[in-house]
Amino acid sequence: MASPMRSLLADLDRYVQSFRVFLERSTEHQSMQEFVERHLPDVIASIGNGKSTINVLSVGGGAGEMDLQILSKIRARYPGVTINNDVIEPSAEQISKYKEHVAQASNLENIKFTWHKETANEYENRMNAEKKTKKWDFIHMIQMLYYVKDIPATIRYFHSLLESQAKLLIILVSGKSGWETLWKKYGPSFPLEDLCSYVSSADLPRMLDSAGLKYQLYELPSHMDITSCFSEGDKDGELLLDFLTETLDFAKTAPPELKQQVMEELRKPGCSEIRDGKVFFNNSLGVIVVEP
């Protein structure tokens, strides 16, 4: 009998809901903010040298929280320069949230926003069909490479759009995270349906080396409180389980044996640590800065 399990990406609304709970329960954005504060100024130190306009491309920009922090750093480094910020994002709901964030933010003068409701693949195909190759001074791909069909080809394509002083910033889960443990073991049991593939920062050096690209790696510690996953019927816990397994209604549709194994795995030291009766999943991130 075919498994009733379906990919979480088959229901974009549920995906966005589960992603929001993930952000509330994890230190994901705090870890990225720390990177933006401590390391990004060095990364962008020369991207706008001698330019009156800086072109930034956000691939999978989501609701824009991290984008706006990145833009504020670029703006601080190059005061008075016009910044064109193009966003590729397939979710209409996320674009709508992004526009709300822009409307509420201050300090965005000199920044022009353009949103493209499409996937990275669709953007590439459209540009090729229109025979366009726009070049960019800074491209970032934050937590989105899981959702492309051919990861090395996608990296090569966007890397080819870099100006001579530009940088490509990629953020993924770390090869030392609980994601690596969980997905290496159970990924084949989850219903990915070509919509999602597991990749971590541990996989990128091989791809970048074979493409002959130069890069720097950073590790960002992060964790997520998944205690609610172990309370039967807890709505947020169920959404987190969906996010962890990329499975729609995992708690209700997973075969009992798989569900039991995943729940046991999530408590083990390879995935999480238990402190004060709470279960904290290792959500550490890897950052890769690729040179032009």
Rosetta blueprint (number, residue, H / E / L):
1 M L
2 A L
3 S L
4 P L
5 M L
6 R E
7 S E
8 L H
9 L H
10 A H
11 D L
12 L H
13 D H
14 R H
15 Y H
16 V H
17 Q H
18 S H
19 F H
20 R H
21 V H
22 F H
23 L H
24 E H
25 R H
26 S E
27 T L
28 E H
29 H H
30 Q H
31 S H
32 M H
33 Q H
34 E H
35 F H
36 V H
37 E H
38 R H
39 H L
40 L H
41 P H
42 D H
43 V H
44 I L
45 A L
46 S L
47 I L
48 G L
49 N L
50 G L
51 K L
52 S L
53 T E
54 I E
55 N E
56 V E
57 L E
58 S E
59 V E
60 G L
61 G L
62 G L
63 A L
64 G L
65 E H
66 M H
67 D H
68 L H
69 Q H
70 I H
71 L H
72 S H
73 K H
74 I H
75 R H
76 A H
77 R H
78 Y L
79 P L
80 G L
81 V L
82 T E
83 I E
84 N E
85 N E
86 D E
87 V E
88 I E
89 E L
90 P L
91 S L
92 A H
93 E H
94 Q H
95 I H
96 S H
97 K H
98 Y H
99 K H
100 E H
101 H H
102 V H
103 A H
104 Q H
105 A L
106 S L
107 N L
108 L L
109 E L
110 N L
111 I E
112 K E
113 F E
114 T E
115 W E
116 H E
117 K L
118 E L
119 T L
120 A H
121 N H
122 E H
123 Y H
124 E H
125 N H
126 R H
127 M H
128 N H
129 A H
130 E L
131 K L
132 K L
133 T L
134 K L
135 K L
136 W E
137 D E
138 F E
139 I E
140 H E
141 M E
142 I E
143 Q L
144 M L
145 L H
146 Y H
147 Y H
148 V L
149 K L
150 D L
151 I H
152 P H
153 A H
154 T H
155 I H
156 R H
157 Y H
158 F H
159 H H
160 S L
161 L L
162 L E
163 E E
164 S E
165 Q E
166 A E
167 K E
168 L E
169 L E
170 I E
171 I E
172 L E
173 V E
174 S L
175 G L
176 K L
177 S L
178 G H
179 W H
180 E H
181 T H
182 L H
183 W H
184 K H
185 K H
186 Y H
187 G H
188 P H
189 S H
190 F L
191 P L
192 L L
193 E L
194 D L
195 L L
196 C L
197 S L
198 Y L
199 V L
200 S L
201 S L
202 A L
203 D L
204 L H
205 P H
206 R H
207 M H
208 L H
209 D H
210 S H
211 A L
212 G L
213 L L
214 K L
215 Y E
216 Q E
217 L E
218 Y E
219 E E
220 L E
221 P L
222 S L
223 H E
224 M E
225 D E
226 I L
227 T H
228 S H
229 C H
230 F H
231 S L
232 E L
233 G L
234 D L
235 K H
236 D H
237 G H
238 E H
239 L H
240 L H
241 L H
242 D H
243 F H
244 L H
245 T H
246 E L
247 T E
248 L E
249 D L
250 F H
251 A H
252 K H
253 T H
254 A L
255 P L
256 P H
257 E H
258 L H
259 K H
260 Q H
261 Q H
262 V H
263 M H
264 E H
265 E H
266 L H
267 R H
268 K L
269 P L
270 G L
271 C L
272 S E
273 E E
274 I E
275 R E
276 D L
277 G L
278 K E
279 V E
280 F E
281 F E
282 N E
283 N L
284 S L
285 L E
286 G E
287 V E
288 I E
289 V E
290 V E
291 E L
292 P L
